Amino acid sequence: MDATLKLKAEQLAGEIANEAKTLDDVNDLFRTLMKSALERMLDTEMDVHLGRRSSAALPAAAIVVGGPAPANRRNGRSKKTVSGEMGDITLDTPRDRQSTFEPQLIAKHQRRLAGFDEKILALYAKGMTTRDIQELVKELYGVDVSPTLVSEITADLDAEVTAWRQRRLDAVWPIVYLDGIIVHVRGENNRVSQHTMYVAIGVNLQGKKELLGLWLSETEGAKFWLSCLTDLKNRGLHDIFIVCVDGLSGFADAIRAAYPQTKVQLCIVHLVRAALKYVTFEDSKAVAADLKKIYQSATVEEAEEALEKFAEVWGEKYPTIVKQWRLKWTDIITLFDFPPAIRKAIYTTNAIESINSVIRKFTRNRKQYPNAESALKLVYLAIHEASKRWTMPIRGWKAALNHFAIMFEDRLPGRGEKKAA
């Protein structure tokens, strides 16, 4: 906004403040202003279309190329109601005799002003049901939003989600988190059943998080995870330094089948939670504290000593915990290959847990999804909304990247070529 226009706006605001008595009065005045401004802009478009005004009078987006012959002229007006943040506004839109006028400001069949659809999508992405959206939009803007309208607004998401799921990925991702969350989906037989939403989040070479993929299956299993990893590979992701996962049986083997060079780190938080399921309430704090001594050890040797001490104290009472940790020990101690800066990033799947919390918040309002495509589309929308906050690298990323550059010198982009040269 230039200085002259800003001054005019401030003068107008002063006049409105003197005349308006209530907030409704202010809204009515703004609707009137909006109606007048839109109609004048449409009139200007018509003048340009008819060749009666220079196209310099319009912004580039509103210029209609290849206007009709000079014989064309105005042919009255027609009423059109559009919805926007100020509610419904009825416009008197100009017509021409040859019906060749194609307005750019508000297209012929457009019924919603720019930005209104985004508001609906944002509410949808926050987990609001269609009924919630109807009530809120009616209360805020005085606009009736039907379920059909919401469906129309979200229909374009199908193509967007398909393109996103098929997009090419960078060849190297230092860290990838994999996890699954249960959602309820109505199947073709019209029965609602539990499905697993498979989620993959990567940390790129700049240290920033990005959602890599979403998949849906009726069960969570290592075999399906292998198909998800194969999909990532087919889309260009050829190397991962570390994959962080929960303790699903066979998961680590599936990862190594797709990415033989990748190190697997089991999520310590998942392991502790699983262990505490066997522990009485009275012992839970003490057991958790002794487990903490294992994974917060300085070295793998120290961690092994802590595990043995844990077995001496708790092995007789809780043998299952000791057995599970020893069985999974190889994928627990991966973190000790790295300095503290990287350990903090890989010993827990907090990055993906935050995504799961977004999905859970979303599904609290939606107890079930009508079909698999709807589940993928709406969860994508929710995560896409949450990812707008992923603007900064993860903590300690510079130190972590320096370590990666040494440990994976031949696999880090640009490093292997330099060495060969």
Phi, psi and chi 1 to 4 in degrees:
 res  aa     phi    psi   chi1   chi2   chi3   chi4
   1 MET       -  123.0 -176.9 -177.1  -65.6      -
   2 ASP   -77.8  171.0   61.3   33.0      -      -
   3 ALA   -63.2  -40.1      -      -      -      -
   4 THR   -64.6  -46.0  -57.3      -      -      -
   5 LEU   -65.7  -37.5 -169.4   57.4      -      -
   6 LYS   -64.3  -40.0 -175.3  176.6 -179.0 -179.3
   7 LEU   -64.0  -43.2  178.7   60.1      -      -
   8 LYS   -61.8  -40.3  -70.8 -178.9  179.3  178.8
   9 ALA   -64.0  -40.5      -      -      -      -
  10 GLU   -66.4  -38.5  -69.8  174.4  -11.0      -
  11 GLN   -64.8  -41.8  -68.8  172.4  -15.5      -
  12 LEU   -64.9  -40.7 -178.5   59.7      -      -
  13 ALA   -61.0  -37.8      -      -      -      -
  14 GLY   -64.2  -41.5      -      -      -      -
  15 GLU   -65.2  -41.6  -66.3  176.6   13.8      -
  16 ILE   -63.1  -41.4  -69.5  174.5      -      -
  17 ALA   -61.6  -33.4      -      -      -      -
  18 ASN   -75.2  -30.3  -69.5  -29.6      -      -
  19 GLU   -92.3  -38.7  -63.8  -65.9  -28.7      -
  20 ALA   -75.6  139.5      -      -      -      -
  21 LYS  -107.7  -29.1  -55.6  -60.4 -178.5 -175.5
  22 THR  -133.2  170.8   65.6      -      -      -
  23 LEU   -65.1  -33.3 -173.3   58.6      -      -
  24 ASP   -63.8  -37.8  -73.8  -21.4      -      -
  25 ASP   -61.6  -41.6  -69.8  -17.8      -      -
  26 VAL   -63.4  -44.8  174.5      -      -      -
  27 ASN   -62.7  -41.2  -71.7  -26.5      -      -
  28 ASP   -62.5  -41.8  -72.2  -19.0      -      -
  29 LEU   -64.3  -41.1  -75.3  167.0      -      -
  30 PHE   -66.7  -36.8  -85.7  122.2      -      -
  31 ARG   -64.1  -40.6  -90.4 -166.3  -68.7  -87.9
  32 THR   -63.0  -43.0  -58.8      -      -      -
  33 LEU   -62.2  -44.4  -74.5  170.5      -      -
  34 MET   -62.3  -45.5  177.2   65.5   80.5      -
  35 LYS   -58.8  -47.2  171.9 -178.6  167.8   65.2
  36 SER   -63.5  -43.6  178.7      -      -      -
  37 ALA   -65.3  -44.5      -      -      -      -
  38 LEU   -63.8  -42.3  -68.6  174.4      -      -
  39 GLU   -66.0  -38.9  -72.2  176.8  -12.9      -
  40 ARG   -66.3  -38.8  -69.5 -167.4 -179.5 -165.4
  41 MET   -67.3  -38.0  -67.5  170.2   75.7      -
  42 LEU   -65.6  -38.4  -71.6  168.5      -      -
  43 ASP   -62.7  -39.9  -80.5  -22.2      -      -
  44 THR   -64.2  -40.8  -57.7      -      -      -
  45 GLU   -59.8  -42.3  -79.4 -162.2   56.2      -
  46 MET   -64.2  -40.7  177.4   62.3   83.9      -
  47 ASP   -60.0  -42.6  -73.7  -18.7      -      -
  48 VAL   -64.7  -42.3  172.8      -      -      -
  49 HIS   -59.8  -38.8  177.4   69.3      -      -
  50 LEU   -85.4   -1.9  -62.7  174.9      -      -
  51 GLY    79.4   18.2      -      -      -      -
  52 ARG   -96.6   -3.2  -64.2  174.0 -176.2  171.4
  53 ARG  -147.0  147.6 -177.6  178.1  -65.2 -163.9
  54 SER   -64.9  143.6  168.4      -      -      -
  55 SER   -66.3  -12.0   59.4      -      -      -
  56 ALA   -66.7  -16.5      -      -      -      -
  57 ALA   -74.0  -11.9      -      -      -      -
  58 LEU  -116.6  153.5  -76.3  177.8      -      -
  59 PRO   -65.6  159.3   22.9  -33.4      -      -
  60 ALA   -56.0  -37.3      -      -      -      -
  61 ALA   -66.2  -19.6      -      -      -      -
  62 ALA  -100.5    1.8      -      -      -      -
  63 ILE   -82.3  127.9  -62.5  173.8      -      -
  64 VAL   -99.4  117.0 -179.6      -      -      -
  65 VAL   -84.6  142.3  179.9      -      -      -
  66 GLY    73.9   54.7      -      -      -      -
  67 GLY   -64.6  170.1      -      -      -      -
  68 PRO   -78.4  178.4   30.2  -35.3      -      -
  69 ALA   -65.5  155.1      -      -      -      -
  70 PRO   -57.3  -21.7  -23.9   33.9      -      -
  71 ALA   -66.1  -19.5      -      -      -      -
  72 ASN   -66.6  148.7 -166.5   16.0      -      -
  73 ARG  -152.9  172.5   65.0  177.3 -171.5  -89.9
  74 ARG   -62.7  153.9  -73.0  177.1  178.4  -91.5
  75 ASN  -141.9   53.7 -173.1   31.9      -      -
  76 GLY    77.0 -157.9      -      -      -      -
  77 ARG  -137.9  159.7  -63.4  176.2  179.4  -86.8
  78 SER  -130.9  149.5   59.1      -      -      -
  79 LYS   -86.2  142.7  -68.8 -168.3  177.8  -63.4
  80 LYS  -148.0  129.0  175.3  177.9 -177.3  175.7
  81 THR  -102.6  126.2  -59.8      -      -      -
  82 VAL  -120.0  148.8  -67.3      -      -      -
  83 SER  -103.0  141.9  -58.9      -      -      -
  84 GLY  -156.5 -169.7      -      -      -      -
  85 GLU   -66.5  -17.8  -64.3  179.6   22.1      -
  86 MET   -98.3    9.7  -65.2 -178.6 -175.7      -
  87 GLY    98.7 -165.4      -      -      -      -
  88 ASP   -78.5  133.2  -72.5  -19.6      -      -
  89 ILE  -125.9  125.4  -61.0  174.8      -      -
  90 THR   -93.0  121.2  -59.4      -      -      -
  91 LEU  -109.0  146.9  -58.3  174.3      -      -
  92 ASP   -97.2   98.7  -68.3  -40.3      -      -
  93 THR   -93.0  136.6   60.3      -      -      -
  94 PRO   -72.2  150.0   26.2  -33.1      -      -
  95 ARG  -122.9  159.1  -61.8 -168.7  -55.4 -111.7
  96 ASP  -121.3  160.5   63.1  -30.9      -      -
  97 ARG   -63.2  -35.4  -69.4  -68.3  -65.0  -91.9
  98 GLN   -91.0    0.8  -63.9  177.8    0.2      -
  99 SER    53.9   38.1  -61.6      -      -      -
 100 THR  -104.9   -1.7   54.2      -      -      -
 101 PHE   -73.9  121.1  178.1   46.5      -      -
 102 GLU  -118.9   89.0  -63.5  -74.1  -14.4      -
 103 PRO   -61.1  139.9   22.1  -31.7      -      -
 104 GLN   -94.7  -30.5  -56.6  -61.5  -61.1      -
 105 LEU   -62.5  -51.3  178.2   66.0      -      -
 106 ILE  -134.4  106.5  -57.6  174.0      -      -
 107 ALA   -62.4  164.3      -      -      -      -
 108 LYS   -53.4  -46.2  -84.6 -171.4  175.5 -179.5
 109 HIS  -102.1   10.1  -57.7  -68.7      -      -
 110 GLN   -76.3  129.8 -177.4  179.9  -20.8      -
 111 ARG  -118.8    1.4  -63.5  -64.8  175.9 -176.6
 112 ARG  -134.2  136.1  -59.8  179.8  -62.1  -82.5
 113 LEU   -72.2  156.1  -63.4  178.0      -      -
 114 ALA   -56.3  135.0      -      -      -      -
 115 GLY    98.9  -22.7      -      -      -      -
 116 PHE   -70.4  -43.0 -171.8   71.7      -      -
 117 ASP   -61.2  -38.4  -71.9    5.8      -      -
 118 GLU   -62.9  -34.6  -74.3   74.4    9.2      -
 119 LYS   -64.6  -43.2  -69.1  -73.6 -169.4  -59.0
 120 ILE   -63.1  -45.2  -60.6  -64.4      -      -
 121 LEU   -63.6  -37.8  -74.5  173.2      -      -
 122 ALA   -64.3  -41.5      -      -      -      -
 123 LEU   -64.7  -40.6  -65.4  172.9      -      -
 124 TYR   -62.7  -41.4 -150.2   50.5      -      -
 125 ALA   -68.0  -23.3      -      -      -      -
 126 LYS   -85.8    6.9  -67.4 -177.3 -175.0  -59.3
 127 GLY    93.8    6.7      -      -      -      -
 128 MET   -73.6  140.1  -63.9 -174.4   70.4      -
 129 THR   -76.6  167.9   63.1      -      -      -
 130 THR   -59.1  -39.7  -59.1      -      -      -
 131 ARG   -64.9  -41.4 -179.6  174.4  -64.5  178.7
 132 ASP   -60.1  -43.0  -66.8  -24.9      -      -
 133 ILE   -64.6  -43.2  -66.3  172.7      -      -
 134 GLN   -55.5  -48.9  -74.8  178.4  -75.1      -
 135 GLU   -66.3  -42.4  -66.3  175.1   -5.1      -
 136 LEU   -69.2  -44.3 -175.3   59.7      -      -
 137 VAL   -64.9  -37.1  172.0      -      -      -
 138 LYS   -64.3  -41.5  179.6   67.1  175.0  178.2
 139 GLU   -69.7  -42.3 -179.3 -179.9  -14.3      -
 140 LEU   -80.2  -43.8  -68.7  178.3      -      -
 141 TYR  -115.0   -9.8  -52.6  127.4      -      -
 142 GLY    71.9   25.7      -      -      -      -
 143 VAL  -114.0  132.7  176.8      -      -      -
 144 ASP   -83.5  119.7  -71.8  -43.3      -      -
 145 VAL  -110.5  114.4  178.6      -      -      -
 146 SER   -86.6  159.1   66.3      -      -      -
 147 PRO   -56.4  -34.3  -25.5   34.6      -      -
 148 THR   -64.2  -40.0  -57.6      -      -      -
 149 LEU   -63.7  -43.8  175.4   59.0      -      -
 150 VAL   -60.6  -40.7  175.9      -      -      -
 151 SER   -62.9  -40.4  -62.5      -      -      -
 152 GLU   -63.6  -42.2  -71.5  175.9    0.4      -
 153 ILE   -65.6  -37.0  -67.7  173.6      -      -
 154 THR   -88.7   -6.1   59.6      -      -      -
 155 ALA   -61.7  -37.1      -      -      -      -
 156 ASP   -66.2  -15.4  -68.8  -20.2      -      -
 157 LEU   -65.1  -28.4  -82.9  176.0      -      -
 158 ASP   -55.8  -50.4  -66.7  -28.2      -      -
 159 ALA   -66.3  -38.1      -      -      -      -
 160 GLU   -63.9  -45.2  179.6 -177.8  -28.2      -
 161 VAL   -65.8  -41.6  172.2      -      -      -
 162 THR   -60.3  -45.5  -60.8      -      -      -
 163 ALA   -63.7  -40.2      -      -      -      -
 164 TRP   -65.5  -41.6  173.5   82.2      -      -
 165 ARG   -70.3  -18.7  -64.0 -175.7   71.8 -159.6
 166 GLN  -104.6    0.6  -63.6  173.7   -7.3      -
 167 ARG   -66.4  153.7   78.2 -164.0 -170.4  -74.8
 168 ARG   -75.3  146.7  -61.7  -67.1  -65.8  174.9
 169 LEU  -114.8  156.9  -61.4  171.7      -      -
 170 ASP   -59.7  153.2  -68.2  -18.1      -      -
 171 ALA   -71.0  -32.5      -      -      -      -
 172 VAL  -125.6  129.8  176.7      -      -      -
 173 TRP  -128.7  116.2  -71.0   77.0      -      -
 174 PRO   -58.6  -43.4  -25.1   34.8      -      -
 175 ILE  -132.2  135.9  -55.8  173.8      -      -
 176 VAL  -132.4  133.2  170.6      -      -      -
 177 TYR  -106.8  133.5  -55.8   92.5      -      -
 178 LEU  -125.1  135.2  -56.9  174.2      -      -
 179 ASP  -160.2  165.3 -159.6    6.0      -      -
 180 GLY  -130.3  149.6      -      -      -      -
 181 ILE  -135.2  144.0 -174.2  170.3      -      -
 182 ILE   -82.6  131.6  -61.4  -61.6      -      -
 183 VAL  -130.9  159.8  -65.2      -      -      -
 184 HIS  -107.5  124.1  -66.9   84.2      -      -
 185 VAL  -127.9  138.9  178.3      -      -      -
 186 ARG   -84.6  124.5 -174.4  175.4  -63.4  -81.7
 187 GLY   -88.9 -176.2      -      -      -      -
 188 GLU   -65.0  -24.9  -65.7 -179.6   -0.4      -
 189 ASN   -84.3    7.9   58.9    2.1      -      -
 190 ASN    71.1   12.3 -150.5   34.0      -      -
 191 ARG  -101.2  141.4  -64.4 -179.3   60.6 -175.5
 192 VAL   -89.1  130.3  176.4      -      -      -
 193 SER  -139.9  161.1   60.6      -      -      -
 194 GLN   -73.8  135.1  -72.7 -172.4  -12.6      -
 195 HIS  -126.5  159.5  -75.0   57.9      -      -
 196 THR  -106.6  125.7  -60.7      -      -      -
 197 MET   -91.6  112.0 -176.0   71.4   70.3      -
 198 TYR   -84.6  129.2  -68.1   73.3      -      -
 199 VAL  -124.7  131.7 -175.4      -      -      -
 200 ALA  -124.5  124.3      -      -      -      -
 201 ILE  -121.8  133.7  -68.6 -179.4      -      -
 202 GLY  -113.7  155.3      -      -      -      -
 203 VAL  -110.6  119.1  176.8      -      -      -
 204 ASN   -82.7 -177.1   61.0   24.9      -      -
 205 LEU   -67.9  -13.7  -69.2  167.6      -      -
 206 GLN   -92.7    0.5  -70.0   71.9   48.1      -
 207 GLY    83.2   10.4      -      -      -      -
 208 LYS  -100.4  144.5  -65.2 -177.6  179.1  179.6
 209 LYS   -79.4  149.8  -65.8 -175.9  -63.4 -177.7
 210 GLU  -153.2  137.3 -177.3  178.5  -33.7      -
 211 LEU   -73.8  120.6 -179.0   65.1      -      -
 212 LEU   -92.6  -35.0  -58.7  180.0      -      -
 213 GLY  -168.1  155.3      -      -      -      -
 214 LEU  -132.3  135.1  -72.7  174.3      -      -
 215 TRP  -138.6  156.9  -55.1  -93.9      -      -
 216 LEU  -131.9  134.1 -168.1   68.4      -      -
 217 SER  -146.8  160.2  176.5      -      -      -
 218 GLU   -72.3  -20.4  -68.4 -169.1   13.5      -
 219 THR  -139.1  161.3   57.6      -      -      -
 220 GLU  -101.5  125.9 -178.2  177.6   12.5      -
 221 GLY  -157.4  157.8      -      -      -      -
 222 ALA   -61.6  -34.3      -      -      -      -
 223 LYS   -62.5  -43.5 -175.3  176.8 -179.6  179.5
 224 PHE   -70.5  -36.0 -170.5   83.0      -      -
 225 TRP   -58.8  -36.8  -92.3  120.0      -      -
 226 LEU   -61.6  -38.8  179.5   58.1      -      -
 227 SER   -67.0  -34.8   70.7      -      -      -
 228 CYS   -65.8  -44.2  -60.9      -      -      -
 229 LEU   -65.1  -37.1  -67.4  164.8      -      -
 230 THR   -63.9  -37.6  -57.6      -      -      -
 231 ASP   -62.0  -44.8  177.2   51.4      -      -
 232 LEU   -59.9  -41.5  -67.6  176.7      -      -
 233 LYS   -66.3  -40.8 -158.1  161.6 -168.6  174.7
 234 ASN   -65.1  -24.8  -69.9  -21.1      -      -
 235 ARG   -91.6   10.1  -72.8  163.2   48.4 -153.2
 236 GLY   109.0   -5.9      -      -      -      -
 237 LEU   -82.9   99.5 -158.7  171.9      -      -
 238 HIS   -98.6  -16.5  -63.0  -53.7      -      -
 239 ASP  -148.9  135.0 -165.1    9.8      -      -
 240 ILE  -129.2  133.0  -55.6  169.9      -      -
 241 PHE   -77.1  -49.2  -62.9  160.1      -      -
 242 ILE  -137.0  132.2  -50.9  166.0      -      -
 243 VAL  -113.0  128.4  173.1      -      -      -
 244 CYS  -105.9  124.8  -51.6      -      -      -
 245 VAL  -140.4  170.7  -61.9      -      -      -
 246 ASP   -84.5 -168.9   61.0   17.6      -      -
 247 GLY   -94.0   26.4      -      -      -      -
 248 LEU   -56.7  132.5  178.3   68.3      -      -
 249 SER   -61.1  129.6  177.8      -      -      -
 250 GLY    83.2   -3.9      -      -      -      -
 251 PHE   -62.6  -48.9 -154.8  164.5      -      -
 252 ALA   -60.0  -38.5      -      -      -      -
 253 ASP   -65.8  -37.8  -67.8  -25.3      -      -
 254 ALA   -65.0  -39.7      -      -      -      -
 255 ILE   -64.7  -44.3  -66.7  167.1      -      -
 256 ARG   -68.3  -27.8  -67.0 -172.4 -178.2   98.8
 257 ALA   -66.5  -38.7      -      -      -      -
 258 ALA   -84.9  -37.4      -      -      -      -
 259 TYR  -132.4   83.7  -65.0   95.5      -      -
 260 PRO   -59.2  -29.2  -22.5   33.2      -      -
 261 GLN   -85.6   -9.1  -68.5 -177.7  -70.8      -
 262 THR   -76.8  137.5  -63.8      -      -      -
 263 LYS   -86.2  139.7  -69.4 -178.6  174.7  -71.3
 264 VAL  -107.5  130.8  177.0      -      -      -
 265 GLN  -121.3  118.8  173.7   62.0   56.1      -
 266 LEU   -74.7  141.2  -65.4 -178.7      -      -
 267 CYS   -68.2  119.5  174.0      -      -      -
 268 ILE   -64.0  -37.7  -60.2  -62.5      -      -
 269 VAL   -61.6  -43.0  173.2      -      -      -
 270 HIS   -62.2  -42.2  -82.4   86.8      -      -
 271 LEU   -62.6  -43.1  -71.9  168.1      -      -
 272 VAL   -66.2  -43.4  172.7      -      -      -
 273 ARG   -60.6  -44.3  -74.2  176.5 -174.8  165.3
 274 ALA   -63.1  -38.0      -      -      -      -
 275 ALA   -66.5  -41.5      -      -      -      -
 276 LEU   -70.0  -12.5  -67.1  178.6      -      -
 277 LYS   -65.4  -23.8  -70.3  179.6 -179.6  178.3
 278 TYR   -93.4   -2.1  -59.1   98.1      -      -
 279 VAL  -104.5  141.0  179.5      -      -      -
 280 THR   -70.9  160.2   63.0      -      -      -
 281 PHE   -60.0  -38.7  177.2   77.9      -      -
 282 GLU   -64.5  -32.2  -67.3   77.2   10.3      -
 283 ASP   -94.6   -9.6  -68.6  -20.7      -      -
 284 SER   -59.0  -43.5   58.6      -      -      -
 285 LYS   -66.1  -42.0  -73.7 -173.7  178.0  179.8
 286 ALA   -67.4  -41.8      -      -      -      -
 287 VAL   -64.6  -44.8  170.0      -      -      -
 288 ALA   -60.7  -40.3      -      -      -      -
 289 ALA   -64.5  -40.0      -      -      -      -
 290 ASP   -72.2  -34.1  -73.9  -13.6      -      -
 291 LEU   -66.2  -35.7  -71.5  173.2      -      -
 292 LYS   -61.8  -34.6 -169.7  173.3 -176.6  179.5
 293 LYS   -63.5  -27.5  -67.7  175.3 -176.6  176.8
 294 ILE   -72.5  -58.0  -59.9  173.3      -      -
 295 TYR   -79.2  -10.6   62.0   81.7      -      -
 296 GLN  -102.5   15.0  -72.1 -161.6  -16.3      -
 297 SER   -64.8  158.4  -62.1      -      -      -
 298 ALA   -79.1  -33.7      -      -      -      -
 299 THR  -134.6  167.2   64.3      -      -      -
 300 VAL   -67.6  -33.2   65.0      -      -      -
 301 GLU   -64.3  -42.6  -69.1   78.3   15.8      -
 302 GLU   -65.0  -37.1 -174.7  178.9  -40.1      -
 303 ALA   -65.6  -40.0      -      -      -      -
 304 GLU   -64.5  -39.3  -71.6  170.6  -12.5      -
 305 GLU   -63.8  -41.5  -69.2  178.5    8.5      -
 306 ALA   -65.3  -36.1      -      -      -      -
 307 LEU   -66.6  -39.9  178.1   59.8      -      -
 308 GLU   -64.9  -40.7  -68.8  -53.1  -46.5      -
 309 LYS   -64.2  -39.0  -71.4 -179.0 -179.5  178.4
 310 PHE   -61.0  -41.7 -178.5   90.6      -      -
 311 ALA   -64.7  -37.8      -      -      -      -
 312 GLU   -64.3  -41.0  -68.6  173.9    9.4      -
 313 VAL   -80.1  -43.7  175.7      -      -      -
 314 TRP  -115.6   -7.1  -58.7  105.8      -      -
 315 GLY   -58.3  -38.8      -      -      -      -
 316 GLU   -71.3  -38.7 -175.0  175.3  -14.9      -
 317 LYS   -81.0  -37.5 -167.3  171.3 -175.2  178.5
 318 TYR  -130.2   68.3  -56.6  114.1      -      -
 319 PRO   -64.8  -28.2   24.1  -34.2      -      -
 320 THR   -62.2  -38.4  -56.6      -      -      -
 321 ILE   -62.9  -49.0  -61.6  175.6      -      -
 322 VAL   -61.1  -42.8  177.4      -      -      -
 323 LYS   -61.7  -44.9 -179.6 -179.0  177.9 -179.3
 324 GLN   -65.4  -43.8  -74.4 -175.6  -14.9      -
 325 TRP   -66.8  -38.3  -80.2   59.1      -      -
 326 ARG   -68.6  -37.7  -77.6  176.2  172.4  163.7
 327 LEU   -64.5  -36.5 -174.6   65.2      -      -
 328 LYS  -101.7   12.3  -60.4  175.7  179.7  178.6
 329 TRP   -56.9  -40.2 -170.4 -114.6      -      -
 330 THR   -56.4  -40.6  -59.4      -      -      -
 331 ASP   -92.3   -2.7  -65.3  -34.4      -      -
 332 ILE   -85.5  -38.8  -68.0  175.3      -      -
 333 ILE   -87.7    6.2   60.2  174.0      -      -
 334 THR   -53.9  -37.9  -62.2      -      -      -
 335 LEU   -59.2  -26.0   63.8   91.6      -      -
 336 PHE   -75.4   -5.8  -66.2  108.1      -      -
 337 ASP   -78.2   -7.0  -67.8  -20.9      -      -
 338 PHE  -125.4  158.2  -58.5   96.0      -      -
 339 PRO   -74.0  168.5   28.1  -34.7      -      -
 340 PRO   -51.4  -36.1  -28.2   35.7      -      -
 341 ALA   -59.6  -38.3      -      -      -      -
 342 ILE   -84.5  -34.7  -59.6  179.3      -      -
 343 ARG   -55.9  -42.3  -69.3 -174.3 -164.2 -178.5
 344 LYS   -62.6  -28.5  -69.4  179.0 -179.1  178.0
 345 ALA   -83.7  -22.8      -      -      -      -
 346 ILE  -115.7  -13.6   66.2  172.6      -      -
 347 TYR   -83.0   -2.5   94.9  129.6      -      -
 348 THR  -142.5  150.8  175.6      -      -      -
 349 THR   -95.0   39.1   53.0      -      -      -
 350 ASN   -55.8  -35.6  -83.3  -12.8      -      -
 351 ALA   -58.0  -41.0      -      -      -      -
 352 ILE   -86.7  -24.6 -148.6  162.3      -      -
 353 GLU   -62.8  -36.3  -75.7  -67.9  -33.1      -
 354 SER   -65.0  -35.0   64.7      -      -      -
 355 ILE   -67.8  -42.5  -70.0  -60.7      -      -
 356 ASN   -61.5  -34.5  -71.8  -12.3      -      -
 357 SER   -66.5  -34.9   68.6      -      -      -
 358 VAL   -63.3  -44.5  169.4      -      -      -
 359 ILE   -65.0  -42.5  -62.0  174.4      -      -
 360 ARG   -63.9  -40.8  -70.8 -171.0 -174.8   97.0
 361 LYS   -61.5  -39.0 -179.8  179.6  178.6 -178.8
 362 PHE   -66.0  -41.9 -168.5   66.5      -      -
 363 THR   -81.0  -11.1   54.3      -      -      -
 364 ARG   -62.5  -36.5  -85.8 -157.8  -63.0  -90.6
 365 ASN   -84.4  -27.6  -68.8  -28.1      -      -
 366 ARG  -108.3  100.1  -79.1 -178.2  176.1   79.9
 367 LYS   -67.6  -23.5  -59.4  -58.7 -178.9 -175.7
 368 GLN  -155.6  160.2   63.0 -170.4   41.3      -
 369 TYR  -109.3  142.9  -63.8   92.6      -      -
 370 PRO   -67.2  -26.7   20.2  -31.1      -      -
 371 ASN  -163.5  173.9   50.8   57.6      -      -
 372 ALA   -65.2  -40.8      -      -      -      -
 373 GLU   -61.8  -40.4  -68.2   74.7   17.0      -
 374 SER   -64.0  -41.4  174.6      -      -      -
 375 ALA   -61.1  -47.1      -      -      -      -
 376 LEU   -63.7  -42.3  -75.5  166.0      -      -
 377 LYS   -64.8  -45.7  178.8  173.6   68.6  175.0
 378 LEU   -75.6  -36.3  -61.6 -179.8      -      -
 379 VAL   -67.7  -39.3  170.2      -      -      -
 380 TYR   -57.4  -45.0  161.0   80.3      -      -
 381 LEU   -62.0  -42.6 -172.2   59.9      -      -
 382 ALA   -63.7  -44.2      -      -      -      -
 383 ILE   -71.1  -37.4  -62.9  176.6      -      -
 384 HIS   -58.5  -39.8 -179.7   70.6      -      -
 385 GLU   -66.0  -43.2 -173.5   72.6   11.1      -
 386 ALA   -67.9  -32.0      -      -      -      -
 387 SER   -69.6  -11.9   67.9      -      -      -
 388 LYS   -62.3  -18.2  -66.5  176.3 -178.4  178.2
 389 ARG   -90.9   -3.5  -60.8 -169.3  -66.4  -89.2
 390 TRP   -85.4   68.9  -59.4  -11.0      -      -
 391 THR  -104.2  -15.7   56.8      -      -      -
 392 MET  -114.2  150.3  -60.2  -63.5  -68.4      -
 393 PRO   -63.9  156.8  -17.5   30.1      -      -
 394 ILE   -66.3  156.3   63.3  175.3      -      -
 395 ARG   -61.6  136.5 -174.3  174.3  -62.2  178.5
 396 GLY    72.6   23.1      -      -      -      -
 397 TRP   -67.4  -38.0 -179.2 -111.8      -      -
 398 LYS   -59.6  -44.4  -72.7  -67.6 -179.5   67.5
 399 ALA   -64.5  -40.0      -      -      -      -
 400 ALA   -64.6  -42.6      -      -      -      -
 401 LEU   -64.6  -38.8 -173.5   60.5      -      -
 402 ASN   -60.4  -40.1  -75.1  -30.9      -      -
 403 HIS   -68.8  -40.9 -163.2   83.1      -      -
 404 PHE   -60.0  -39.0  -76.1  139.2      -      -
 405 ALA   -62.2  -29.9      -      -      -      -
 406 ILE   -84.8  -48.0  -62.7  170.5      -      -
 407 MET   -70.8  -35.1 -170.3  168.6 -174.4      -
 408 PHE  -120.2   46.5  -55.2  106.6      -      -
 409 GLU   -55.7  -44.3 -178.7  178.4    7.5      -
 410 ASP   -76.3  -12.3  -64.6  -25.2      -      -
 411 ARG  -107.2  -12.5  -65.9  160.1   60.0 -172.3
 412 LEU   -79.5  129.7 -159.3   65.7      -      -
 413 PRO   -54.4  129.4  -27.6   35.7      -      -
 414 GLY    92.9  -23.2      -      -      -      -
 415 ARG   -80.5  -45.1  -57.0  -73.6  -64.9 -172.7
 416 GLY   -63.0  -38.5      -      -      -      -
 417 GLU   -65.2  -39.8  -66.2   86.8  -21.1      -
 418 LYS   -63.9  -41.3  -69.7 -179.9 -179.5  178.3
 419 LYS   -64.7  -42.2 -175.9  177.0  179.3 -178.6
 420 ALA   -63.6  -36.3      -      -      -      -
 421 ALA   -67.2      -      -      -      -      -
